[in-house]
Amino acid sequence: MHGYYWDWGHGPFWGGGFIMIIFWICLIFIILFVLRKLFKGEHQSESALDILKKRYAAGEISKEEFEEMKKEVQS
C-alpha cells in the first residue's frame, strides 16, 4: 500500500534523510559533551593544597611561605 500516510517522501529532508541528519547532529553533540567533561575534570581535580605542595616540592616557595600559605588555604 503506497498511500499518503505511508509515503515519507524521497527528498533529502524527509523520512530517512532527515532522521539521519538529526542522528548525526545528536551523536556529534554527545561526543563533544563527553570529551569536554573528561578533559575539564582532569584540570579541576587538584586542590589548592595540592598545587601548594607541588610548588614547594619544585622549590618555587620557601618552607616559611609554604607554611603561611597552607594556613591560609586550610582556614
N, C-alpha and C positions, 0 to 999 in steps of 0.2 A: 504494500500500500504506500503510495507516494503522494500523500496529501499535504495540505497546508501545515498541519501541526507536526508532521514528521520531517519536514524539509527545513533544515537549518541554513541552507544556502551553501554555496561553494566559494564565496569570496574570502579574502584574507582576514576579514574582521568578523566573520560569523562562524558559528559552530566550532569545529576543532581548532581552527586557526586562532580564533580569539581566546579560547581556553588555553592554548599552548603559550600565547603571549603572556597571559596572566600568570600561568605556571612559572615561566622563566623569570619574570619580574619578581615574583614572590621568592623563588629559590635564591636569586641573587641577593635580595634584601636579607634573607635568613643567614646566608653565608657571611655577608658583611657584618651583620649583627654579632654573630658568634665570634668571628675573628677580632672584632673590636673589643668585645668583653674579655677575650683571652689575653690580648696584649695590654689592655688597660689595667687589668687586675694584677699583672706582673709588676707594674711600676708602683702601684699603690700598696703593696704588701709590706713595705718597710716602714717601721715606726720611726718616730723622731729619735728615740733612744738608739735604735739600730744604726741610723745614719751617724749619730754622735760617736758611737763605738768605732765605726769604720774610720771616721776622721781622726780619732785618737790613735788607732792602730796604724794609720798611714803616716802619722807624725805631723799632721796638719795643725793640731792644737796640743797645748801642754797639759800636764796632769791637772794643774790648778784650773785651767779653763774647762777641762772635761768635767771635773767635779762641780764647778759652778753651773755649767750648762745643764748637767744632769739633775741638779736640784731644781732648776727652773722647769725642766721638762716634766719631772715627776710631780710637781706641785700643781 
